[in-house]
Amino acid sequence: MRTTSSGADEALWTTLFNGRVSDWVGDAAFIRFDDAHHRLALHPSNRGGVLAVEYAVEGLNQIMQAMYFLQSAQVKIVHGPGRRPTSDQIFLTFAGPEDMLFSYVAEGTRITENGAHRPRQFARKRLSFCAWGSESTVPEFSASED
């Protein structure tokens, strides 16, 4: 999600909806409701609304097959393929209609013991959004500085 008020939105999702923050990248909060690392991510932006819709796929092979297919169909890939250091998910994000983004994701960390996991703070750097170093053209996924 895009948010213009990250603190207030984080409080809403963690108090009213009982979410738990798994990690932060800068002011972006990754919030979980079950054992998945996150089901919702709040990214500071100059406007609110849905930023991206993610679809789980089986694994890296499906991510790479999708990348080659999307490239051949001339669909703009805006981030990835890569791996998120926060959740350990492999991802591929591409542009859809009307400024909507879509992602394929695979793998990822499971948090089974709520008391054992403590939220981590990652710096807002490119490698905090992608451990593989993939470039992003999405302002909400880009680092303010490296």
N, C-alpha and C positions, 0 to 999 in steps of 0.2 A: 504494500500500500504506500501511496505517497501521503505525506503528512506535512501540514504547515505548522503544526504544534506538537512536536514529538513528545514532549514531557506530558502534556495533557492526554494525548492519545495513548501513550504507554500506560498511564495511570488508569484510563478507562478499560483497556484490555486486560490489565492485571488485577484490577479490583472488581469491576462489575462482571467480567467474564471469567475470572479466576485463572487467567493465563499466568505463566511464569516466564520471566526473561531468561533465556539460555545464554545469550552473549550480546555484546554491542560492538559495532564497528563505527567509531566516532559516535554520533548521536543516533545511528540506526539501531533499532532494537529487534532482536530475533526472539519471538514469543512462541512458547509451546503450550499445548493443552493436553497432550498425551505423552507417550514415550519418544515421539519423533523430536529431533533437535528443535525444529520450529515448524509451525503451520502458518505463521503470519510474520511478516517482516515489515516494520515501519521505517520508511526511508524519508528523511527530511527533504522537502522539495518546496518549490515556489508555488505549488498548487496541490490540492488534495485529490484523492480518488484512487482508483485501482491502477497500479503500475504494471503488474505482470500476473499472469495466470500460469501455474506450473502443473505439469503432468508427469507423473512417475512412469518411468520405463524400466525395463528389466536390468539393463546394465550399460557399460561403456560401449559395447558393440552397437546397441540401438542408438545411442547418442551420436556416434560417428556416422552410422548409416543415415541418420536424419540430417546431419550436417552436410554430407555429400549430396543428398537429395535436395535439400533447401538451396544449396549453392547452384545446383543444376537448374533449379526452377527460378533462379535469380531473386530469391528471398533474402533480404538483408539480415545478416547475422550481426547482432549488436554486442554480444559478449559471449566468449567461450569459443570452443569447448574449454572447460576448466574445472577446477576443484575448489570449493569454498573451504577456507581454513576453519571457519566457525563450525560448520555442520559436517564437513568431510563429504558433502554431496558433489557428484560430478554433474555438470550442467551445460546446457547450450541454450542461449536466449536469442530469440529472433523477433523481428518487427512484424506486427500484424496490422490490420486495418485500424484507422482512426486513433493512431498513437498508442495502441495497445501492444503490450509485449507478451510473448509466450515463451515458456521455458520447458525443456525436457530435463528431468533430474533423475538420478539413480544413486543408489547406495545411501550413505549418510549415517551419522551417529544416532544411536538410540540412548536415551537417558532413562535408565530403569530405576535408579534410586534417587528420588527427589532430594533427599538430604545430602547425598554424596556429591552432587554437581553444584559448583559455584559459578555464577556468570562471570565470564571473562570480558575484559575491555581490550579490543583491538584498536590500534591507531587507524585513522582514516587514510590508508595508503592503498595503492593498487594491489599489493600482495595480500592485503587483508580481505579483499574481495575475491581474489583468485590466486591460489598458491602456484598455479602454473604460469602466472604472469600474463594471461590474455588481456588484450586491450579492450576497453569498453567505450562505446559512444553514448552511453546512457548517463546523464549527469548524476542521477541518484546512486549509480554504482561506481562512479569515478572518484578518485581521490582528489582532495583539494590541493594536495601537494605530495611529492614523493621525496 
